[in-house]
């Protein structure tokens, strides 16, 4: 027993590095999507509605598939799901690189979205299982690794476009990287969760989770916060090109600036959470973000918009990590069920990209962007006081 324990301790750092690396890979892919969207739209002659569907359809598929993935993740099938997800990611990246039509691109995005729900969410749940009492700090580190991926991808894409390279080669390179990582993950055992020996799917636990007012609050706020995170990043390049009048390269640069500013905020958050409550950070930053975002949309010249979008991105550090950690803490010992519940809650923000696209086609992207201001408003109104949160946690 002692020898086994010592072996586990020696392997733990490598195990954690591999798990955190999952988030880095996933956000490299997502960051590339956000930087390349203006090129998709131009090269394939897409409408705003079709661009919105590229991000809405995968989320719709995820609402159907990811709850089952999460529940199965609390059984002995977790590793199979993780490996299946990373292999499907390789396939999806190849399809994007080869895609010549909107239909094939949409199918590839759906595959990538569903695969991400399997290998990324379950890797995240496994990290939380290793130290549930420090879920906020763990999620802050997880988000920091993701922020590095989101920041690096647009920077690489911007440099590649500047030197005349196309976006398809970038997807070929990521497909190769994902293939190498799939081989590395095959050597890891995902059996640290409570249900590692279980065969049956815990459907009853999911129903009980979805009737918990505390969990529902955190799930809903997580979805609303995403308006200023992924949802804003997805249209930042389009906004700078189509509304602010920046070139395609400068529009990709705006997406890169967004991700770099977010990375700086996430890096600052890791030590900050050792001293300050995550909820306090959220309350203050929600007000700052609302003011900065409104100023960003109203600014009359493009060069003013660049620092303002950076302020928005920097100030949202801690939003996802704190809210996601609260969701896990609301279901101690049931990380897979928390993943399943979060996937179902995704329906609250599921149609936001499509709604923004439809509004943009009807009234212009400038007006459609105001819809995203719902995010910080929801946090300002919906966050509990620290005393109330402490009481709920104790319960």
N, C-alpha and C positions, 0 to 999 in steps of 0.2 A: 504493500500500500504506500509506504514512504517513497519507494523508488518511483512509483507511478505519479505521485504528487510532485516530486522533484522534476520529472520529465515534463509534466504539464506546465510547471513554472518556467522551465527553460524555453518551451515552445510558445508561451503566451505572447511575448512581444512580436514574434513572427506572425502568429495568428491574428493579433490586432492589426498589424500592418496590412495584412491581406484583406481584412474586413474593411478597414478605412479606405484601402485602395479601390474597392468597389465603388464608393461614392465619387472618388476622383475620376474614374473612368466614365461613370454615368454623366457627370456634369461636364466633362470634356465634350461628350456627344451633344448634350443639351446646349452648351455654349456655342458650339459650331452651328447648330440649327438656327439660333437667334441671330448670329452674324451673317448667315447665308440667305435668310428669308428674302431680302431685297433682290438677290440674284435668282432665287426660285421664281419670284414674281415676274421678273423681267425675262428670263430665259424661257420659261414655260408659259408666259402670257396669262398668269393667274389673276383672278379678281380678288378683292379684299375678302369676300365671302369664302372663296376657296382657301385662302391663306388661313382664315379662321378655322376652317374645317380640318386643316392639317394638325391643329392642336386640340380641337374639340373631339374629333372622332376617336383618337386614341384614348382620351379620357372616358368617353362613353363605353368603349370596349373594356376599359379598366374597371368601371363600375360593375360590370357583369362578371369579370374574371377574377379581379383581385381579392374580393372577399373570400372566395373559395381558396385562393392561394394562401391568404393569411391564416385561415383556419387549418389548412393542411400543414402550414408552417409550425403549428403547435403539436405536430405528431412526428413520427420518425422519418417522414418524407421530406424534411426541410432541405437536405443536401440535394436531392434529386430536383427539387424546384429551383434551387439556386443555379445548378448546372444547366438545366433546361433553359433558364432565362438568359444566361450568358451566351449560350450557343445560338439562341434565337436572335440575340443582339448582333452577332456576327452576320447572320443572314440578312437582317434588316439593313445594316450598313452597306452591304454589297448591293442590295436592291436600290437604295438611294443613289449610290454611285452610278448605277446603270440606268436609272429612271429617266424616261423621255416623255412621259405623260403624267398628268395630274393623278390619274387612277392608280398607277404603279407607285407613285410617291406617297399617296395617301395610305395604300396598303402597307408600305414599308414603315411609315410612321406609326401605324396601328400595331405592327409587330414589335417595334422598338418600345412603344409605350407599355404594352402588356409584359414584355420581357423585363423591363425595368421594374415593374411592380413585383416581379418574382424575385430576381436576384438582389436588387438594391434594398427593398423593404425588409426582406428576411435577413440580409446581412446587418442592417441597422438594428433590427430586433435582437439579433445575437449579441451585438455590442452592448446593448442596454441590459441584456440578461446577465452579463458578466459583472455589472456593478449597478443595480437598480437604484441605490440610494444617491448616486451622483448622476442621475439622468440628465439634468440640465447641463452640467459640465461636459458630459459625454457627447450630448447633442451639439454643444458649441464647437467641440473639436471636429465632429463629423461634418458640420456645416462649413467649417473653415477649410477642410480638405475639398469639399464640393466647390467652395468659392474659388479655390485655386484653379480647379478644372474649368469653371465657367469663365474665369478671367483669362486663362492661358489660351483657350480655344479662339475667341475673337481676335486676340493679339496675333496669333499665328495666321488666322484667316486674313486679317488686314494686311499683314506682311506679304502673304502669298499673292493676294490680289494686286498689291502695289507692284510686285515684280512680274505680274502678268500671268500667274498660274490660275487655273480654274478651280471651282469648288469640288468637282468630282474627285480629283486626286486626294483631297483632304479626307473624303469619306473612305477611299480605298485604304489610306494609311490608318485610319481609326479601326477599320475592320480587321486589319492585320494585328493591331495592338490588342483588340478584344480577343482575337484568337489565341494570342500568347497568354493573356490573362486567364482565359478559360482553362488552359493547361495547368496553370499555377493553382487555380481554385480546386482542381480535381484532387489535389493532395491534402485538402483540408477537411476535417471532420466537423460537421455542424450538429453537435449533439449536446450543447450546453444548456438547452432550454428545458423547462420542467416536463414537457410531454415528449421527450426524445424517444421514449419506448412505446408511445401510444400509437394505435392504428386508427381508431375511430375519430371522426371529425367532430369537434365540440360545438355543434350548432346552438345548443341551449345557452352556452356562455355568450355567444354573440348576441342573442336576443336580450339577455339580461344586461349586456353592456350598452345596447342601444336604448335602453329605458333608463339609463343613469343620467340625471340632469347635469351632474358635474362633468361627466365625459362629453355630453352633447355640447355643453358650453365651449369646451376646449376644441372640439372638432370643428364647430362652426366658426370660431374665431380664427382657427388655423386656415380655413378656406378663405375667409375674408381678408386675412393678412396677405394671402397669395396674390391679391390684386396688385399690390405694390412690389411683388417679387417676380415670380415667373411670368405672370400675365403682362406686367409692364415691360419686362425685358423682351418678350416676344414681339412687341410692336415698336420698340425704341428705334430700331434701324429704319423701319418704314416711316415713322413719324419724322425723323430728321431728314429723310430723303424727299418724301412726298409733301410734307407740310412746311418744314423749315427751309427746304431748298438746298440741302447739302448734297454733295456728290455721293455716288454709291460707296466709294472708299471712305469718305468722311462719315457716312451713315454707319458703316461697320465700325469705324473708330468710336462713334458714340456708344455703340453696344459694348465695345471694349472698355471704354471709360466707365460705363455703368458697372461692369463686372469687377474692374480694378478697385473702384471705390467701395463696392460691397466687400471685396476681399480685405481691404484695410479695416473696415468696420468689424468684420468677423474676427480678424486677428486681434483687435483691441478687446473684443468681447471675452475671449478665453480667460485672460487674467482678471478682467472686470467682474466676472461672475463669482470669483472667489471672495469678493468683497461686497458686492451689491446684489440685491434681489433682482432676478430676471423680470419680474412683474413691474418693478419700479422703472427699469430701463424701457419697457414697453410703453408705459403710460407717458413718459416724457417724450420718447421718440415719435409716438403717434401724432402728437401735436406738431412737432417739428416737420414731420413728413407731409402732413396735410398743407401746412403753410408753404413749404418748398415746392410741392407739386403744383399747387395753384399758381404760384409765381412762375414756374416752368412753363405752364400752358399759356399764361398771359404775356410772357416776355416777348417783346416785339422783334428782337433780332436774334439770329441763330447763335452768335458767340456767347450770349448770356445764358442760353439754354444748357450749354455744356456743363458749367459748374453747378447749375441747379439740379440737373439730373444726377450729378455725382453726389450732391448733398442728400437727395432722396435715397439713393442706393446705400450710402454710408450709414444713414440713420435707421435703416431697416434691419441692421445687424441685431440678431437676437430674437427677431420675430418668430421665425420658423423653429429655431432650436428650443426656445422656451415653451412655446405652445405645444410642440410635439412632445417634449419631455413631460409636460403636464398630462397629456393624453396617456402616455405609458404609465405614469404614476397613479393615474386613476384606476388602472387595471393591473395591480402588482402580480407578477408571476404569469401573466397572460399576454405576452408580447405579440404573439401571432393573432390573437383576438383583437388587440389594439390596432394592428395593421389592417385587419379585415374591416373593423369599424371605421377607420380612417378612409378606407377605399370607398365605402358606401357614402360617407359624408362628402366625398369629392363631388357628388352631384350638385352641391350648393354652388360650386364655381365652374361646373362642367361646361356650361354654354357661354361663358364669358367671352372667350376668343371669337366664337361665332356671332355673339351679340355685338361685339365691337366691330366685327367685319360688316355685319348688316347695317349698323348705324353709319359706318364710314361710307359704304356704298350709297346710302340714302342722303346723308347730310354732310359728309366729309369727315376725314379722320380727326381733324381738330376738335370737332364737337364730340365724337365718339370717345375720345380719350378721357373726358370728364367722368365717364362711367366708373373708371378705376378709382376715383376718389372715395368710393364707398368703403374701400379697404381701411384706411386710417380712421375714417368716421366710425366704423364698426368697433375698432379697438377702443377708441375714446369712450364710446357708450357702453360697450360690453364687458370690459375688463373688471373683475371683482377687486375689492379692496384687499390689501394684504392680510388683514385680520380675517376677512371672510374666506379667503383662500386657505389660510391655515386651519380654519375650522373644518372646511370641506375635506382637506387632506387627512385630518385626524379622524374624521368619520369613515 
